[in-house]
Amino acid sequence: MYVLFSTDSDLDLLGNLIRRAGFAARLVAEQSIFIESFILYELRVHHGQHDAPPRDPNDENDEDDEDDEDDKDDNEDDDRKGRN
């Protein structure tokens, strides 16, 4: 699917809506028309993310990150035991 926006559009908002709808956008073309530009994007279904909300990489409450921290702590404990 293709969608055409102008640079006068709220591109951040539209990008968030596109991701929440389960699509990935790829810039196809940009055409200047004096004081603004038309931007053509190709939208494709982002497989595996249809119903999932977008993940915030800065979210400190992400469970996967907590597991990684636990693994680091376990490895440090193992290192200390090996040195004794």
PDB file of N, CA, C and O in Angstrom:
ATOM      1  N   MET A   1       0.854  -1.149   0.000  1.00  0.00           N
ATOM      2  CA  MET A   1       0.000   0.000   0.000  1.00  0.00           C
ATOM      3  C   MET A   1       0.914   1.231   0.000  1.00  0.00           C
ATOM      4  O   MET A   1       1.964   1.232   0.643  1.00  0.00           O
ATOM      5  N   TYR A   2       0.517   2.247  -0.707  1.00  0.00           N
ATOM      6  CA  TYR A   2       1.275   3.498  -0.746  1.00  0.00           C
ATOM      7  C   TYR A   2       0.452   4.617  -0.115  1.00  0.00           C
ATOM      8  O   TYR A   2      -0.776   4.632  -0.209  1.00  0.00           O
ATOM      9  N   VAL A   3       1.145   5.547   0.525  1.00  0.00           N
ATOM     10  CA  VAL A   3       0.471   6.681   1.142  1.00  0.00           C
ATOM     11  C   VAL A   3       1.309   7.931   0.842  1.00  0.00           C
ATOM     12  O   VAL A   3       2.540   7.898   0.855  1.00  0.00           O
ATOM     13  N   LEU A   4       0.608   9.016   0.577  1.00  0.00           N
ATOM     14  CA  LEU A   4       1.253  10.269   0.223  1.00  0.00           C
ATOM     15  C   LEU A   4       0.956  11.309   1.299  1.00  0.00           C
ATOM     16  O   LEU A   4      -0.202  11.562   1.631  1.00  0.00           O
ATOM     17  N   PHE A   5       2.023  11.910   1.842  1.00  0.00           N
ATOM     18  CA  PHE A   5       1.892  12.965   2.838  1.00  0.00           C
ATOM     19  C   PHE A   5       2.629  14.193   2.336  1.00  0.00           C
ATOM     20  O   PHE A   5       3.433  14.121   1.406  1.00  0.00           O
ATOM     21  N   SER A   6       2.344  15.311   2.963  1.00  0.00           N
ATOM     22  CA  SER A   6       3.147  16.507   2.699  1.00  0.00           C
ATOM     23  C   SER A   6       4.032  16.732   3.917  1.00  0.00           C
ATOM     24  O   SER A   6       3.748  16.224   5.002  1.00  0.00           O
ATOM     25  N   THR A   7       5.098  17.488   3.735  1.00  0.00           N
ATOM     26  CA  THR A   7       5.980  17.794   4.861  1.00  0.00           C
ATOM     27  C   THR A   7       5.288  18.684   5.885  1.00  0.00           C
ATOM     28  O   THR A   7       5.800  18.878   6.987  1.00  0.00           O
ATOM     29  N   ASP A   8       4.134  19.222   5.527  1.00  0.00           N
ATOM     30  CA  ASP A   8       3.342  20.022   6.448  1.00  0.00           C
ATOM     31  C   ASP A   8       2.555  19.133   7.411  1.00  0.00           C
ATOM     32  O   ASP A   8       1.979  19.632   8.378  1.00  0.00           O
ATOM     33  N   SER A   9       2.525  17.830   7.160  1.00  0.00           N
ATOM     34  CA  SER A   9       1.805  16.873   8.013  1.00  0.00           C
ATOM     35  C   SER A   9       2.581  16.651   9.311  1.00  0.00           C
ATOM     36  O   SER A   9       3.783  16.907   9.383  1.00  0.00           O
ATOM     37  N   ASP A  10       1.883  16.178  10.317  1.00  0.00           N
ATOM     38  CA  ASP A  10       2.530  15.783  11.575  1.00  0.00           C
ATOM     39  C   ASP A  10       3.098  14.377  11.360  1.00  0.00           C
ATOM     40  O   ASP A  10       2.443  13.381  11.667  1.00  0.00           O
ATOM     41  N   LEU A  11       4.321  14.308  10.830  1.00  0.00           N
ATOM     42  CA  LEU A  11       4.915  13.036  10.436  1.00  0.00           C
ATOM     43  C   LEU A  11       5.217  12.133  11.631  1.00  0.00           C
ATOM     44  O   LEU A  11       5.171  10.910  11.494  1.00  0.00           O
ATOM     45  N   ASP A  12       5.521  12.695  12.788  1.00  0.00           N
ATOM     46  CA  ASP A  12       5.738  11.879  13.989  1.00  0.00           C
ATOM     47  C   ASP A  12       4.459  11.160  14.382  1.00  0.00           C
ATOM     48  O   ASP A  12       4.473   9.957  14.644  1.00  0.00           O
ATOM     49  N   LEU A  13       3.358  11.893  14.424  1.00  0.00           N
ATOM     50  CA  LEU A  13       2.072  11.293  14.765  1.00  0.00           C
ATOM     51  C   LEU A  13       1.689  10.227  13.746  1.00  0.00           C
ATOM     52  O   LEU A  13       1.278   9.129  14.121  1.00  0.00           O
ATOM     53  N   LEU A  14       1.820  10.540  12.472  1.00  0.00           N
ATOM     54  CA  LEU A  14       1.459   9.575  11.432  1.00  0.00           C
ATOM     55  C   LEU A  14       2.345   8.332  11.499  1.00  0.00           C
ATOM     56  O   LEU A  14       1.860   7.217  11.306  1.00  0.00           O
ATOM     57  N   GLY A  15       3.633   8.514  11.769  1.00  0.00           N
ATOM     58  CA  GLY A  15       4.534   7.371  11.909  1.00  0.00           C
ATOM     59  C   GLY A  15       4.132   6.470  13.061  1.00  0.00           C
ATOM     60  O   GLY A  15       4.161   5.246  12.936  1.00  0.00           O
ATOM     61  N   ASN A  16       3.754   7.075  14.191  1.00  0.00           N
ATOM     62  CA  ASN A  16       3.295   6.285  15.338  1.00  0.00           C
ATOM     63  C   ASN A  16       2.013   5.531  15.013  1.00  0.00           C
ATOM     64  O   ASN A  16       1.867   4.369  15.391  1.00  0.00           O
ATOM     65  N   LEU A  17       1.093   6.169  14.324  1.00  0.00           N
ATOM     66  CA  LEU A  17      -0.164   5.507  13.953  1.00  0.00           C
ATOM     67  C   LEU A  17       0.099   4.351  12.986  1.00  0.00           C
ATOM     68  O   LEU A  17      -0.520   3.292  13.093  1.00  0.00           O
ATOM     69  N   ILE A  18       1.003   4.555  12.062  1.00  0.00           N
ATOM     70  CA  ILE A  18       1.353   3.503  11.100  1.00  0.00           C
ATOM     71  C   ILE A  18       1.926   2.286  11.832  1.00  0.00           C
ATOM     72  O   ILE A  18       1.538   1.153  11.548  1.00  0.00           O
ATOM     73  N   ARG A  19       2.849   2.519  12.774  1.00  0.00           N
ATOM     74  CA  ARG A  19       3.444   1.415  13.540  1.00  0.00           C
ATOM     75  C   ARG A  19       2.401   0.722  14.400  1.00  0.00           C
ATOM     76  O   ARG A  19       2.380  -0.507  14.475  1.00  0.00           O
ATOM     77  N   ARG A  20       1.539   1.489  15.048  1.00  0.00           N
ATOM     78  CA  ARG A  20       0.505   0.891  15.901  1.00  0.00           C
ATOM     79  C   ARG A  20      -0.474   0.060  15.094  1.00  0.00           C
ATOM     80  O   ARG A  20      -1.053  -0.894  15.613  1.00  0.00           O
ATOM     81  N   ALA A  21      -0.665   0.413  13.822  1.00  0.00           N
ATOM     82  CA  ALA A  21      -1.558  -0.344  12.953  1.00  0.00           C
ATOM     83  C   ALA A  21      -0.881  -1.601  12.421  1.00  0.00           C
ATOM     84  O   ALA A  21      -1.522  -2.403  11.742  1.00  0.00           O
ATOM     85  N   GLY A  22       0.406  -1.787  12.718  1.00  0.00           N
ATOM     86  CA  GLY A  22       1.099  -2.998  12.326  1.00  0.00           C
ATOM     87  C   GLY A  22       1.818  -2.902  10.997  1.00  0.00           C
ATOM     88  O   GLY A  22       2.102  -3.925  10.374  1.00  0.00           O
ATOM     89  N   PHE A  23       2.116  -1.695  10.551  1.00  0.00           N
ATOM     90  CA  PHE A  23       2.808  -1.508   9.283  1.00  0.00           C
ATOM     91  C   PHE A  23       4.223  -1.000   9.509  1.00  0.00           C
ATOM     92  O   PHE A  23       4.539  -0.403  10.538  1.00  0.00           O
ATOM     93  N   ALA A  24       5.055  -1.254   8.524  1.00  0.00           N
ATOM     94  CA  ALA A  24       6.388  -0.665   8.454  1.00  0.00           C
ATOM     95  C   ALA A  24       6.396   0.240   7.231  1.00  0.00           C
ATOM     96  O   ALA A  24       5.894  -0.144   6.175  1.00  0.00           O
ATOM     97  N   ALA A  25       6.959   1.436   7.359  1.00  0.00           N
ATOM     98  CA  ALA A  25       6.974   2.406   6.262  1.00  0.00           C
ATOM     99  C   ALA A  25       8.370   2.511   5.671  1.00  0.00           C
ATOM    100  O   ALA A  25       9.373   2.456   6.382  1.00  0.00           O
ATOM    101  N   ARG A  26       8.409   2.664   4.350  1.00  0.00           N
ATOM    102  CA  ARG A  26       9.672   2.864   3.641  1.00  0.00           C
ATOM    103  C   ARG A  26       9.494   4.048   2.702  1.00  0.00           C
ATOM    104  O   ARG A  26       8.550   4.086   1.913  1.00  0.00           O
ATOM    105  N   LEU A  27      10.403   5.014   2.788  1.00  0.00           N
ATOM    106  CA  LEU A  27      10.356   6.182   1.923  1.00  0.00           C
ATOM    107  C   LEU A  27      10.618   5.758   0.486  1.00  0.00           C
ATOM    108  O   LEU A  27      11.619   5.103   0.198  1.00  0.00           O
ATOM    109  N   VAL A  28       9.708   6.136  -0.421  1.00  0.00           N
ATOM    110  CA  VAL A  28       9.838   5.768  -1.826  1.00  0.00           C
ATOM    111  C   VAL A  28      10.281   6.964  -2.659  1.00  0.00           C
ATOM    112  O   VAL A  28      11.158   6.838  -3.513  1.00  0.00           O
ATOM    113  N   ALA A  29       9.678   8.124  -2.413  1.00  0.00           N
ATOM    114  CA  ALA A  29      10.011   9.309  -3.204  1.00  0.00           C
ATOM    115  C   ALA A  29       9.646  10.566  -2.437  1.00  0.00           C
ATOM    116  O   ALA A  29       8.795  10.557  -1.548  1.00  0.00           O
ATOM    117  N   GLU A  30      10.321  11.652  -2.811  1.00  0.00           N
ATOM    118  CA  GLU A  30      10.016  12.970  -2.243  1.00  0.00           C
ATOM    119  C   GLU A  30      10.111  13.987  -3.369  1.00  0.00           C
ATOM    120  O   GLU A  30      11.095  14.037  -4.107  1.00  0.00           O
ATOM    121  N   GLN A  31       9.060  14.801  -3.482  1.00  0.00           N
ATOM    122  CA  GLN A  31       9.008  15.797  -4.559  1.00  0.00           C
ATOM    123  C   GLN A  31       8.748  17.173  -3.968  1.00  0.00           C
ATOM    124  O   GLN A  31       7.736  17.393  -3.304  1.00  0.00           O
ATOM    125  N   SER A  32       9.657  18.083  -4.211  1.00  0.00           N
ATOM    126  CA  SER A  32       9.518  19.443  -3.709  1.00  0.00           C
ATOM    127  C   SER A  32       8.483  20.207  -4.537  1.00  0.00           C
ATOM    128  O   SER A  32       8.471  20.139  -5.766  1.00  0.00           O
ATOM    129  N   ILE A  33       7.614  20.938  -3.827  1.00  0.00           N
ATOM    130  CA  ILE A  33       6.617  21.800  -4.484  1.00  0.00           C
ATOM    131  C   ILE A  33       6.669  23.178  -3.827  1.00  0.00           C
ATOM    132  O   ILE A  33       5.792  23.537  -3.042  1.00  0.00           O
ATOM    133  N   PHE A  34       7.671  23.915  -4.146  1.00  0.00           N
ATOM    134  CA  PHE A  34       7.918  25.253  -3.627  1.00  0.00           C
ATOM    135  C   PHE A  34       8.233  25.246  -2.137  1.00  0.00           C
ATOM    136  O   PHE A  34       9.378  24.988  -1.763  1.00  0.00           O
ATOM    137  N   ILE A  35       7.261  25.520  -1.276  1.00  0.00           N
ATOM    138  CA  ILE A  35       7.561  25.685   0.146  1.00  0.00           C
ATOM    139  C   ILE A  35       7.418  24.400   0.957  1.00  0.00           C
ATOM    140  O   ILE A  35       7.709  24.400   2.153  1.00  0.00           O
ATOM    141  N   GLU A  36       6.985  23.325   0.348  1.00  0.00           N
ATOM    142  CA  GLU A  36       6.874  22.045   1.036  1.00  0.00           C
ATOM    143  C   GLU A  36       7.171  20.930   0.049  1.00  0.00           C
ATOM    144  O   GLU A  36       7.466  21.182  -1.119  1.00  0.00           O
ATOM    145  N   SER A  37       7.090  19.696   0.529  1.00  0.00           N
ATOM    146  CA  SER A  37       7.352  18.542  -0.331  1.00  0.00           C
ATOM    147  C   SER A  37       6.253  17.510  -0.144  1.00  0.00           C
ATOM    148  O   SER A  37       5.645  17.412   0.922  1.00  0.00           O
ATOM    149  N   PHE A  38       6.009  16.745  -1.193  1.00  0.00           N
ATOM    150  CA  PHE A  38       5.173  15.561  -1.095  1.00  0.00           C
ATOM    151  C   PHE A  38       6.097  14.384  -0.814  1.00  0.00           C
ATOM    152  O   PHE A  38       7.157  14.256  -1.428  1.00  0.00           O
ATOM    153  N   ILE A  39       5.689  13.526   0.116  1.00  0.00           N
ATOM    154  CA  ILE A  39       6.496  12.372   0.499  1.00  0.00           C
ATOM    155  C   ILE A  39       5.656  11.125   0.272  1.00  0.00           C
ATOM    156  O   ILE A  39       4.549  11.014   0.798  1.00  0.00           O
ATOM    157  N   LEU A  40       6.179  10.190  -0.506  1.00  0.00           N
ATOM    158  CA  LEU A  40       5.486   8.946  -0.806  1.00  0.00           C
ATOM    159  C   LEU A  40       6.138   7.816  -0.018  1.00  0.00           C
ATOM    160  O   LEU A  40       7.343   7.581  -0.115  1.00  0.00           O
ATOM    161  N   TYR A  41       5.313   7.122   0.766  1.00  0.00           N
ATOM    162  CA  TYR A  41       5.775   5.983   1.553  1.00  0.00           C
ATOM    163  C   TYR A  41       5.106   4.711   1.073  1.00  0.00           C
ATOM    164  O   TYR A  41       3.943   4.718   0.671  1.00  0.00           O
ATOM    165  N   GLU A  42       5.853   3.619   1.121  1.00  0.00           N
ATOM    166  CA  GLU A  42       5.288   2.295   0.899  1.00  0.00           C
ATOM    167  C   GLU A  42       5.054   1.686   2.267  1.00  0.00           C
ATOM    168  O   GLU A  42       5.962   1.652   3.098  1.00  0.00           O
ATOM    169  N   LEU A  43       3.842   1.203   2.510  1.00  0.00           N
ATOM    170  CA  LEU A  43       3.520   0.559   3.781  1.00  0.00           C
ATOM    171  C   LEU A  43       3.416  -0.940   3.562  1.00  0.00           C
ATOM    172  O   LEU A  43       2.766  -1.403   2.624  1.00  0.00           O
ATOM    173  N   ARG A  44       4.056  -1.681   4.428  1.00  0.00           N
ATOM    174  CA  ARG A  44       3.972  -3.144   4.386  1.00  0.00           C
ATOM    175  C   ARG A  44       3.602  -3.644   5.768  1.00  0.00           C
ATOM    176  O   ARG A  44       3.931  -3.026   6.780  1.00  0.00           O
ATOM    177  N   VAL A  45       2.911  -4.778   5.792  1.00  0.00           N
ATOM    178  CA  VAL A  45       2.548  -5.380   7.069  1.00  0.00           C
ATOM    179  C   VAL A  45       3.826  -5.834   7.752  1.00  0.00           C
ATOM    180  O   VAL A  45       4.656  -6.528   7.165  1.00  0.00           O
ATOM    181  N   HIS A  46       3.963  -5.428   8.996  1.00  0.00           N
ATOM    182  CA  HIS A  46       5.119  -5.822   9.803  1.00  0.00           C
ATOM    183  C   HIS A  46       4.728  -7.123  10.501  1.00  0.00           C
ATOM    184  O   HIS A  46       4.068  -7.093  11.539  1.00  0.00           O
ATOM    185  N   HIS A  47       5.126  -8.251   9.948  1.00  0.00           N
ATOM    186  CA  HIS A  47       4.716  -9.570  10.452  1.00  0.00           C
ATOM    187  C   HIS A  47       5.104  -9.767  11.900  1.00  0.00           C
ATOM    188  O   HIS A  47       6.203  -9.409  12.324  1.00  0.00           O
ATOM    189  N   GLY A  48       4.167 -10.351  12.662  1.00  0.00           N
ATOM    190  CA  GLY A  48       4.422 -10.634  14.063  1.00  0.00           C
ATOM    191  C   GLY A  48       4.128  -9.468  14.981  1.00  0.00           C
ATOM    192  O   GLY A  48       4.255  -9.611  16.197  1.00  0.00           O
ATOM    193  N   GLN A  49       3.745  -8.334  14.460  1.00  0.00           N
ATOM    194  CA  GLN A  49       3.499  -7.166  15.296  1.00  0.00           C
ATOM    195  C   GLN A  49       2.104  -6.597  15.091  1.00  0.00           C
ATOM    196  O   GLN A  49       1.853  -5.446  15.446  1.00  0.00           O
ATOM    197  N   HIS A  50       1.186  -7.385  14.523  1.00  0.00           N
ATOM    198  CA  HIS A  50      -0.137  -6.861  14.178  1.00  0.00           C
ATOM    199  C   HIS A  50      -0.876  -6.271  15.370  1.00  0.00           C
ATOM    200  O   HIS A  50      -1.360  -5.140  15.312  1.00  0.00           O
ATOM    201  N   ASP A  51      -0.960  -7.045  16.454  1.00  0.00           N
ATOM    202  CA  ASP A  51      -1.760  -6.609  17.593  1.00  0.00           C
ATOM    203  C   ASP A  51      -0.923  -6.036  18.724  1.00  0.00           C
ATOM    204  O   ASP A  51      -1.468  -5.503  19.690  1.00  0.00           O
ATOM    205  N   ALA A  52       0.369  -6.139  18.616  1.00  0.00           N
ATOM    206  CA  ALA A  52       1.222  -5.677  19.704  1.00  0.00           C
ATOM    207  C   ALA A  52       1.448  -4.173  19.614  1.00  0.00           C
ATOM    208  O   ALA A  52       1.674  -3.638  18.528  1.00  0.00           O
ATOM    209  N   PRO A  53       1.387  -3.498  20.751  1.00  0.00           N
ATOM    210  CA  PRO A  53       1.705  -2.064  20.732  1.00  0.00           C
ATOM    211  C   PRO A  53       3.193  -1.885  20.472  1.00  0.00           C
ATOM    212  O   PRO A  53       3.973  -2.804  20.724  1.00  0.00           O
ATOM    213  N   PRO A  54       3.598  -0.737  19.978  1.00  0.00           N
ATOM    214  CA  PRO A  54       5.018  -0.529  19.722  1.00  0.00           C
ATOM    215  C   PRO A  54       5.808  -0.580  21.021  1.00  0.00           C
ATOM    216  O   PRO A  54       5.358  -0.081  22.052  1.00  0.00           O
ATOM    217  N   ARG A  55       6.995  -1.190  20.963  1.00  0.00           N
ATOM    218  CA  ARG A  55       7.847  -1.272  22.144  1.00  0.00           C
ATOM    219  C   ARG A  55       8.712  -0.044  22.244  1.00  0.00           C
ATOM    220  O   ARG A  55       9.262   0.434  21.253  1.00  0.00           O
ATOM    221  N   ASP A  56       8.824   0.459  23.453  1.00  0.00           N
ATOM    222  CA  ASP A  56       9.678   1.608  23.715  1.00  0.00           C
ATOM    223  C   ASP A  56      11.029   1.087  24.182  1.00  0.00           C
ATOM    224  O   ASP A  56      11.121   0.510  25.266  1.00  0.00           O
ATOM    225  N   PRO A  57      12.093   1.281  23.378  1.00  0.00           N
ATOM    226  CA  PRO A  57      13.396   0.758  23.782  1.00  0.00           C
ATOM    227  C   PRO A  57      13.933   1.386  25.054  1.00  0.00           C
ATOM    228  O   PRO A  57      14.867   0.854  25.653  1.00  0.00           O
ATOM    229  N   ASN A  58      13.366   2.501  25.478  1.00  0.00           N
ATOM    230  CA  ASN A  58      13.813   3.174  26.700  1.00  0.00           C
ATOM    231  C   ASN A  58      12.980   2.792  27.910  1.00  0.00           C
ATOM    232  O   ASN A  58      13.180   3.333  28.998  1.00  0.00           O
ATOM    233  N   ASP A  59      12.035   1.852  27.731  1.00  0.00           N
ATOM    234  CA  ASP A  59      11.144   1.454  28.813  1.00  0.00           C
ATOM    235  C   ASP A  59      11.925   0.647  29.842  1.00  0.00           C
ATOM    236  O   ASP A  59      12.398  -0.451  29.550  1.00  0.00           O
ATOM    237  N   GLU A  60      12.059   1.196  31.049  1.00  0.00           N
ATOM    238  CA  GLU A  60      12.817   0.519  32.097  1.00  0.00           C
ATOM    239  C   GLU A  60      12.045  -0.636  32.703  1.00  0.00           C
ATOM    240  O   GLU A  60      12.628  -1.431  33.441  1.00  0.00           O
ATOM    241  N   ASN A  61      10.749  -0.763  32.419  1.00  0.00           N
ATOM    242  CA  ASN A  61       9.941  -1.832  32.981  1.00  0.00           C
ATOM    243  C   ASN A  61       9.845  -3.032  32.065  1.00  0.00           C
ATOM    244  O   ASN A  61       9.011  -3.908  32.299  1.00  0.00           O
ATOM    245  N   ASP A  62      10.661  -3.106  31.036  1.00  0.00           N
ATOM    246  CA  ASP A  62      10.654  -4.223  30.095  1.00  0.00           C
ATOM    247  C   ASP A  62      11.189  -5.458  30.813  1.00  0.00           C
ATOM    248  O   ASP A  62      12.308  -5.444  31.324  1.00  0.00           O
ATOM    249  N   GLU A  63      10.390  -6.533  30.853  1.00  0.00           N
ATOM    250  CA  GLU A  63      10.765  -7.735  31.585  1.00  0.00           C
ATOM    251  C   GLU A  63      12.010  -8.380  31.016  1.00  0.00           C
ATOM    252  O   GLU A  63      12.814  -8.924  31.773  1.00  0.00           O
ATOM    253  N   ASP A  64      12.198  -8.337  29.700  1.00  0.00           N
ATOM    254  CA  ASP A  64      13.376  -8.953  29.091  1.00  0.00           C
ATOM    255  C   ASP A  64      14.647  -8.303  29.607  1.00  0.00           C
ATOM    256  O   ASP A  64      15.637  -8.992  29.851  1.00  0.00           O
ATOM    257  N   ASP A  65      14.636  -6.992  29.776  1.00  0.00           N
ATOM    258  CA  ASP A  65      15.806  -6.285  30.282  1.00  0.00           C
ATOM    259  C   ASP A  65      16.115  -6.707  31.709  1.00  0.00           C
ATOM    260  O   ASP A  65      17.282  -6.831  32.081  1.00  0.00           O
ATOM    261  N   GLU A  66      15.067  -6.932  32.519  1.00  0.00           N
ATOM    262  CA  GLU A  66      15.280  -7.342  33.891  1.00  0.00           C
ATOM    263  C   GLU A  66      15.930  -8.709  33.930  1.00  0.00           C
ATOM    264  O   GLU A  66      16.806  -8.952  34.760  1.00  0.00           O
ATOM    265  N   ASP A  67      15.512  -9.619  33.037  1.00  0.00           N
ATOM    266  CA  ASP A  67      16.117 -10.940  32.978  1.00  0.00           C
ATOM    267  C   ASP A  67      17.588 -10.836  32.620  1.00  0.00           C
ATOM    268  O   ASP A  67      18.410 -11.571  33.167  1.00  0.00           O
ATOM    269  N   ASP A  68      17.933  -9.938  31.713  1.00  0.00           N
ATOM    270  CA  ASP A  68      19.321  -9.746  31.336  1.00  0.00           C
ATOM    271  C   ASP A  68      20.148  -9.286  32.536  1.00  0.00           C
ATOM    272  O   ASP A  68      21.282  -9.729  32.719  1.00  0.00           O
ATOM    273  N   GLU A  69      19.582  -8.401  33.349  1.00  0.00           N
ATOM    274  CA  GLU A  69      20.297  -7.929  34.537  1.00  0.00           C
ATOM    275  C   GLU A  69      20.505  -9.082  35.510  1.00  0.00           C
ATOM    276  O   GLU A  69      21.576  -9.205  36.104  1.00  0.00           O
ATOM    277  N   ASP A  70      19.473  -9.945  35.682  1.00  0.00           N
ATOM    278  CA  ASP A  70      19.614 -11.097  36.567  1.00  0.00           C
ATOM    279  C   ASP A  70      20.719 -12.016  36.074  1.00  0.00           C
ATOM    280  O   ASP A  70      21.498 -12.529  36.877  1.00  0.00           O
ATOM    281  N   ASP A  71      20.800 -12.234  34.756  1.00  0.00           N
ATOM    282  CA  ASP A  71      21.844 -13.071  34.178  1.00  0.00           C
ATOM    283  C   ASP A  71      23.225 -12.486  34.461  1.00  0.00           C
ATOM    284  O   ASP A  71      24.157 -13.227  34.773  1.00  0.00           O
ATOM    285  N   LYS A  72      23.366 -11.157  34.353  1.00  0.00           N
ATOM    286  CA  LYS A  72      24.644 -10.514  34.641  1.00  0.00           C
ATOM    287  C   LYS A  72      25.036 -10.735  36.097  1.00  0.00           C
ATOM    288  O   LYS A  72      26.196 -11.015  36.398  1.00  0.00           O
ATOM    289  N   ASP A  73      24.049 -10.607  37.015  1.00  0.00           N
ATOM    290  CA  ASP A  73      24.328 -10.810  38.431  1.00  0.00           C
ATOM    291  C   ASP A  73      24.763 -12.246  38.685  1.00  0.00           C
ATOM    292  O   ASP A  73      25.700 -12.477  39.449  1.00  0.00           O
ATOM    293  N   ASP A  74      24.096 -13.220  38.054  1.00  0.00           N
ATOM    294  CA  ASP A  74      24.447 -14.624  38.214  1.00  0.00           C
ATOM    295  C   ASP A  74      25.863 -14.881  37.717  1.00  0.00           C
ATOM    296  O   ASP A  74      26.628 -15.602  38.358  1.00  0.00           O
ATOM    297  N   ASN A  75      26.214 -14.290  36.573  1.00  0.00           N
ATOM    298  CA  ASN A  75      27.554 -14.483  36.030  1.00  0.00           C
ATOM    299  C   ASN A  75      28.611 -13.889  36.947  1.00  0.00           C
ATOM    300  O   ASN A  75      29.685 -14.468  37.111  1.00  0.00           O
ATOM    301  N   GLU A  76      28.319 -12.738  37.547  1.00  0.00           N
ATOM    302  CA  GLU A  76      29.267 -12.126  38.480  1.00  0.00           C
ATOM    303  C   GLU A  76      29.445 -13.013  39.710  1.00  0.00           C
ATOM    304  O   GLU A  76      30.563 -13.165  40.203  1.00  0.00           O
ATOM    305  N   ASP A  77      28.341 -13.610  40.218  1.00  0.00           N
ATOM    306  CA  ASP A  77      28.429 -14.523  41.366  1.00  0.00           C
ATOM    307  C   ASP A  77      29.278 -15.730  41.014  1.00  0.00           C
ATOM    308  O   ASP A  77      30.102 -16.163  41.820  1.00  0.00           O
ATOM    309  N   ASP A  78      29.089 -16.286  39.810  1.00  0.00           N
ATOM    310  CA  ASP A  78      29.870 -17.438  39.375  1.00  0.00           C
ATOM    311  C   ASP A  78      31.345 -17.078  39.284  1.00  0.00           C
ATOM    312  O   ASP A  78      32.203 -17.872  39.669  1.00  0.00           O
ATOM    313  N   ASP A  79      31.647 -15.881  38.774  1.00  0.00           N
ATOM    314  CA  ASP A  79      33.036 -15.443  38.672  1.00  0.00           C
ATOM    315  C   ASP A  79      33.677 -15.346  40.051  1.00  0.00           C
ATOM    316  O   ASP A  79      34.820 -15.764  40.242  1.00  0.00           O
ATOM    317  N   ARG A  80      32.940 -14.795  41.008  1.00  0.00           N
ATOM    318  CA  ARG A  80      33.481 -14.670  42.359  1.00  0.00           C
ATOM    319  C   ARG A  80      33.741 -16.020  42.984  1.00  0.00           C
ATOM    320  O   ARG A  80      34.758 -16.215  43.649  1.00  0.00           O
ATOM    321  N   LYS A  81      32.816 -16.970  42.775  1.00  0.00           N
ATOM    322  CA  LYS A  81      32.982 -18.322  43.338  1.00  0.00           C
ATOM    323  C   LYS A  81      34.187 -19.014  42.721  1.00  0.00           C
ATOM    324  O   LYS A  81      34.896 -19.747  43.410  1.00  0.00           O
ATOM    325  N   GLY A  82      34.428 -18.797  41.455  1.00  0.00           N
ATOM    326  CA  GLY A  82      35.545 -19.436  40.763  1.00  0.00           C
ATOM    327  C   GLY A  82      36.887 -18.920  41.245  1.00  0.00           C
ATOM    328  O   GLY A  82      37.885 -19.636  41.168  1.00  0.00           O
ATOM    329  N   ARG A  83      36.931 -17.691  41.742  1.00  0.00           N
ATOM    330  CA  ARG A  83      38.187 -17.105  42.216  1.00  0.00           C
ATOM    331  C   ARG A  83      38.550 -17.561  43.626  1.00  0.00           C
ATOM    332  O   ARG A  83      39.707 -17.446  44.030  1.00  0.00           O
ATOM    333  N   ASN A  84      37.571 -18.083  44.388  1.00  0.00           N
ATOM    334  CA  ASN A  84      37.846 -18.479  45.783  1.00  0.00           C
ATOM    335  C   ASN A  84      38.560 -19.796  45.839  1.00  0.00           C
ATOM    336  O   ASN A  84      38.872 -20.284  46.925  1.00  0.00           O
TER     337      ASN A  84
END
